[in-house]
């Protein structure tokens, strides 16, 4: 393990020899995280690796890796210059930082995982990153993940759950992807005024000089203002497919538990849930319609022993020690449930719709109303936020806490 350090450059724009050595190590082709950790343990620091020389490298690395370590990586100088410039360019109270394994600010939660990232690139508020203390000082975090193509109800569930949990003192961790991830970040940000920082952390699969998908550039800025955006990938790294499953171990590793809101059977969210289980963290799932493909992954998790979630309390009671903290943070925050509240009279059309997507002609059969009457009622309910119009002429009711 690398020795703990506090003098590593974070956001002053200067790269000392140790920082340059870290970048060289990470950019050396063929040297993965396992070999790099062995070299760091042998040398005590990144800079010490290059002082050891090939003889000592062979104790930790293959011959091919030793040959790669002996030469400077391609574009190493460009990466040094780009990183120094990025560190020196804070904007609107958001600063940029580098946090290597062994640094005082490195998250303890990741140190407890089997495959912690070697170096984290971080951007967030100056008050979080300027202090010589861990920027993630409390363990109260929950990953909220799910489908990139969720149902309208899934988006509502993710936003409401994230907002309620953030207002109860939990930090919401997700991946800035479209769909459930974005909804989770958005929900947490709604609680920013009443909750401790950071309210949300986005772990991304690109370099922090890029945003993927591009449409989330505004969301990424807002997350960085009230939370953190984190990556293990060097600047200039584009959205390569293998990086997204890899970043999932950081999402689950930063969190006490993982909540899957919606997921198909073959879904990256199930990878996050599996990693959470392997890391000894709790796994939660929201059930859905038996007819919805987006619910099948959650149902599979429930069959495997995941905790069924209907309300915020279902999560808080499972995460030991959070109840008191959450209660202090929330005051009189209401319980948010994803099931229907039964104490209000129900619109007859909502009763006819049920909870699954339904086409207009099916509603004609169920209600006996003509198409014109139905469309007028559906438009009114849509404007009230009770119904969502889906592709293919389908409609779905929305249940709100």
C-alpha positions in Angstrom: 0.0 0.0 0.0 1.2 3.5 -0.8 2.3 5.6 2.2 -0.2 8.2 3.4 0.6 11.6 2.0 -0.9 15.1 2.4 1.3 17.1 0.0 0.0 15.7 -3.2 -1.1 18.5 -5.6 -4.9 18.8 -5.7 -6.0 22.1 -7.1 -3.1 24.5 -7.3 -2.1 23.6 -10.8 1.4 22.4 -9.9 2.5 18.8 -10.6 5.4 17.7 -8.4 7.5 14.7 -9.0 5.2 12.4 -7.1 2.2 13.5 -9.1 4.1 13.0 -12.4 5.1 9.6 -11.2 1.5 8.6 -10.6 0.5 9.7 -14.1 3.4 7.8 -15.6 2.4 4.6 -13.7 -1.3 4.9 -14.7 -0.5 5.6 -18.4 2.0 2.8 -18.8 0.3 0.3 -21.1 -0.2 -3.2 -19.9 0.3 -2.4 -16.2 -3.1 -2.9 -14.6 -4.3 -2.0 -11.1 -3.1 -5.3 -9.5 0.5 -4.9 -10.7 0.5 -1.2 -9.9 -0.6 -1.9 -6.3 2.2 -4.5 -5.9 4.7 -1.9 -7.2 3.4 0.7 -4.9 3.6 -1.6 -1.9 7.1 -2.5 -2.8 8.3 1.1 -3.3 6.2 2.9 -0.8 5.3 5.7 -3.3 4.8 6.2 -7.0 8.0 8.1 -7.3 9.8 5.3 -5.5 8.8 2.8 -8.3 11.1 4.5 -10.8 13.9 4.6 -8.2 13.7 0.8 -7.8 14.6 0.0 -11.4 13.9 -3.2 -13.5 15.5 -5.6 -11.0 12.9 -4.9 -8.4 10.1 -4.5 -10.9 10.5 -8.1 -11.9 9.4 -9.1 -8.4 6.0 -7.6 -9.1 5.6 -7.5 -12.9 6.0 -9.6 -16.0 8.8 -9.1 -18.5 6.4 -7.3 -20.9 5.4 -5.0 -18.1 9.0 -4.4 -17.1 9.8 -3.3 -20.6 6.8 -1.0 -20.7 7.8 0.5 -17.4 11.3 1.3 -18.7 10.1 3.8 -21.3 8.0 6.9 -21.0 4.4 6.4 -22.1 3.1 7.9 -25.3 1.6 11.4 -24.7 2.9 11.5 -21.2 4.1 15.1 -21.5 0.8 16.2 -23.0 -1.0 14.5 -20.1 1.1 16.3 -17.6 0.4 19.7 -19.2 -3.3 19.0 -19.6 -3.6 17.8 -16.0 -1.7 20.8 -14.6 -4.0 23.2 -16.6 -7.1 21.4 -15.5 -6.1 21.6 -11.8 -5.4 25.3 -12.2 -8.8 26.1 -13.6 -11.5 26.3 -10.9 -14.8 27.8 -12.0 -17.8 29.2 -10.1 -16.6 27.8 -6.8 -15.9 24.4 -8.3 -12.3 23.1 -7.9 -10.5 20.2 -9.4 -8.4 17.7 -7.5 -6.4 14.5 -7.8 -6.5 12.1 -4.8 -4.2 9.1 -5.0 -4.4 5.9 -3.0 -2.8 6.6 0.4 -3.7 10.3 0.4 -5.4 11.6 3.6 -8.5 12.6 1.5 -8.9 9.1 -0.1 -12.3 7.7 0.8 -12.1 5.1 3.6 -15.1 3.3 2.0 -13.1 2.5 -1.1 -10.2 1.2 0.9 -12.5 -1.6 2.2 -13.1 -2.9 -1.3 -11.1 -5.5 -3.1 -10.2 -3.4 -6.1 -9.9 0.3 -5.1 -9.0 2.8 -7.8 -5.4 3.9 -7.7 -6.1 7.6 -8.4 -9.3 9.6 -8.3 -9.9 12.8 -10.3 -12.5 14.9 -8.4 -14.4 18.1 -8.9 -16.6 19.7 -6.4 -17.0 22.7 -4.0 -13.9 24.3 -2.6 -15.1 23.8 1.0 -15.2 20.0 0.5 -11.8 19.6 -1.3 -9.7 22.3 0.2 -9.5 20.8 3.7 -6.8 18.3 4.6 -9.4 15.7 5.6 -11.4 13.0 3.8 -13.9 14.6 1.4 -16.2 11.7 2.3 -16.1 11.9 6.1 -19.3 9.9 6.9 -20.4 6.5 5.7 -24.1 7.4 5.1 -24.4 7.0 1.4 -26.7 5.0 -0.9 -26.2 4.1 -4.5 -29.3 4.6 -6.6 -29.1 3.0 -10.1 -31.4 1.6 -12.8 -32.4 1.5 -16.4 -31.3 4.0 -19.0 -34.8 3.6 -20.5 -37.0 3.6 -17.5 -40.8 3.9 -17.3 -42.3 7.2 -16.3 -43.1 5.7 -12.9 -39.5 4.6 -12.5 -38.3 8.2 -13.0 -40.8 9.4 -10.4 -39.7 6.7 -8.0 -36.0 7.5 -8.4 -36.5 11.3 -8.0 -38.7 11.0 -4.9 -36.6 8.3 -3.2 -33.4 10.3 -3.8 -34.9 13.5 -2.6 -36.3 12.0 0.5 -33.1 10.1 1.4 -30.9 13.1 0.8 -33.1 15.2 3.0 -32.7 12.5 5.7 -28.9 12.9 5.6 -27.8 10.3 3.0 -25.6 11.1 0.1 -26.9 9.7 -3.2 -24.3 8.0 -5.4 -25.0 7.3 -9.1 -23.4 7.3 -12.5 -24.8 10.4 -14.4 -26.2 8.1 -17.1 -29.5 8.9 -18.7 -32.6 7.5 -17.1 -32.6 6.5 -13.4 -29.1 7.7 -12.7 -30.0 11.3 -13.8 -33.3 11.2 -11.9 -31.5 10.1 -8.7 -29.1 13.0 -9.0 -31.9 15.4 -9.7 -33.9 14.2 -6.7 -30.9 14.6 -4.4 -30.2 18.1 -5.6 -33.7 19.2 -4.7 -32.7 18.5 -1.0 -29.4 20.5 -1.3 -30.7 23.5 0.7 -31.7 21.4 3.7 -29.1 18.5 3.7 -25.4 18.3 4.5 -23.0 18.3 1.6 -22.3 16.4 -0.4 -25.9 15.5 -1.3 -24.9 13.5 -4.4 -21.8 12.0 -6.0 -21.6 11.2 -9.7 -19.0 8.5 -10.7 -18.4 8.7 -14.4 -16.7 6.5 -17.0 -14.8 9.3 -18.8 -12.1 11.8 -18.0 -13.5 14.8 -16.1 -12.8 17.1 -19.0 -15.7 15.4 -20.7 -19.3 14.8 -20.0 -21.2 11.7 -21.2 -24.0 11.9 -22.3 -23.4 15.5 -23.4 -26.9 16.5 -22.6 -26.0 16.1 -18.9 -23.4 18.9 -18.9 -25.7 21.1 -16.9 -26.5 18.3 -14.5 -22.8 17.6 -14.0 -22.1 21.2 -13.1 -25.0 21.2 -10.6 -23.7 18.0 -9.0 -20.2 19.5 -8.7 -21.7 22.6 -7.0 -23.5 20.6 -4.3 -21.6 17.3 -4.3 -18.8 15.6 -6.2 -18.1 14.3 -9.7 -15.5 11.5 -9.6 -13.5 9.5 -12.2 -10.5 7.1 -12.1 -9.8 7.8 -15.8 -7.2 10.3 -17.1 -8.2 13.5 -18.8 -9.1 13.0 -22.4 -10.6 9.6 -21.9 -13.7 9.2 -23.9 -16.8 7.1 -23.2 -15.4 3.6 -23.9 -17.8 0.8 -23.2 -15.6 -1.3 -20.8 -15.2 1.7 -18.5 -18.8 1.9 -17.4 -19.0 -1.6 -15.8 -15.6 -0.8 -14.2 -16.8 2.4 -12.6 -19.8 0.5 -11.1 -17.5 -0.9 -8.4 -16.7 2.6 -7.3 -20.4 3.5 -7.2 -21.2 0.5 -4.9 -17.9 0.9 -3.0 -18.6 4.4 -1.9 -22.0 3.4 -0.6 -23.4 1.4 2.3 -26.0 -0.1 0.0 -27.3 -0.1 -3.5 -31.0 0.6 -4.5 -32.0 -0.7 -7.9 -35.1 1.2 -9.1 -35.7 -0.5 -12.4 -33.5 -2.9 -14.4 -33.9 -5.4 -17.2 -32.5 -8.9 -16.7 -29.3 -7.9 -18.6 -28.5 -4.6 -17.1 -25.4 -2.8 -15.8 -27.4 -2.0 -12.7 -27.4 -5.7 -11.8 -23.6 -5.6 -12.1 -23.6 -2.8 -9.5 -25.9 -4.8 -7.3 -23.6 -7.9 -7.6 -20.6 -5.8 -6.7 -22.3 -4.3 -3.7 -23.2 -7.8 -2.5 -19.5 -9.0 -3.0 -18.3 -5.9 -1.1 -20.6 -6.8 1.9 -23.0 -3.9 1.2 -26.8 -4.1 1.3 -28.8 -4.5 -1.9 -32.3 -3.0 -2.2 -34.9 -3.3 -5.1 -38.2 -1.6 -5.9 -40.7 -4.1 -7.3 -42.7 -3.3 -10.4 -45.3 -4.7 -12.8 -44.9 -8.3 -13.8 -45.5 -7.2 -17.4 -42.7 -4.6 -17.5 -39.3 -5.7 -18.8 -37.7 -2.9 -16.7 -38.9 -4.7 -13.5 -37.5 -8.2 -14.2 -34.0 -7.4 -13.0 -35.4 -6.0 -9.7 -37.6 -9.1 -9.3 -34.6 -11.3 -9.9 -32.7 -9.5 -7.2 -35.6 -9.9 -4.8 -35.6 -13.6 -5.4 -31.9 -13.6 -4.6 -32.5 -12.0 -1.2 -32.5 -8.2 -1.9 -34.5 -6.1 0.4 -37.9 -5.1 -1.0 -38.4 -1.3 -0.9 -41.7 0.5 -0.7 -40.8 3.4 1.6 -37.7 5.3 2.7 -38.0 3.5 6.1 -37.4 0.2 4.4 -33.9 1.4 3.6 -33.1 3.3 6.8 -34.1 0.4 9.0 -31.7 -1.9 7.2 -28.7 0.5 7.3 -27.8 0.3 10.9 -27.2 3.5 12.8 -28.8 5.7 10.1 -32.1 6.2 11.8 -30.9 8.7 14.4 -28.7 10.5 12.0 -31.4 10.7 9.4 -34.0 11.9 11.9 -31.7 14.7 13.1 -31.1 15.8 9.5 -34.7 15.7 8.4 -36.7 17.2 11.2 -40.3 16.5 10.1 -39.5 15.1 6.7 -42.5 13.1 5.5 -42.3 9.4 4.5 -42.1 8.9 0.8 -43.7 5.7 -0.5 -43.7 4.3 -4.0 -47.0 2.6 -3.5 -50.3 4.5 -3.9 -51.6 6.6 -1.0 -55.1 5.3 -0.4 -56.7 8.1 1.6 -57.7 10.3 -1.4 -60.5 9.6 -3.8 -59.3 8.1 -7.0 -60.2 9.4 -10.5 -62.2 6.7 -12.3 -59.9 6.7 -15.3 -56.9 6.1 -13.1 -58.6 3.1 -11.6 -59.3 1.8 -15.1 -55.7 2.3 -16.1 -54.2 0.3 -13.3 -50.4 0.6 -13.1 -49.2 -0.9 -16.4 -48.9 1.0 -19.7 -52.1 0.7 -21.6 -53.2 1.8 -25.1 -56.1 4.1 -25.8 -58.3 1.4 -27.4 -57.9 -0.8 -24.3 -59.1 2.1 -22.2 -62.1 2.5 -24.5 -63.0 -1.2 -23.7 -62.4 -0.8 -20.0 -64.4 2.4 -19.5 -67.0 2.4 -22.2 -66.1 6.0 -23.0 -65.4 7.2 -26.6 -61.9 8.1 -27.7 -62.6 11.9 -27.6 -63.8 11.7 -24.0 -60.8 9.6 -23.0 -58.3 11.9 -24.7 -59.7 14.9 -23.0 -59.5 13.2 -19.6 -56.0 11.9 -20.3 -54.8 15.4 -21.2 -56.2 16.8 -18.0 -54.6 14.1 -15.9 -51.3 14.5 -17.8 -51.3 18.2 -17.0 -51.9 17.4 -13.4 -48.9 15.1 -13.4 -51.0 12.0 -12.8 -50.5 10.3 -16.2 -47.6 10.1 -18.6 -47.9 9.7 -22.4 -45.5 7.0 -23.6 -44.2 6.1 -27.1 -46.4 4.0 -29.3 -49.7 5.6 -28.1 -49.4 4.1 -24.6 -50.4 5.8 -21.3 -49.3 5.1 -17.8 -50.5 6.4 -14.5 -47.9 8.0 -12.1 -48.0 7.4 -8.4 -46.5 10.1 -6.3 -45.8 10.1 -2.6 
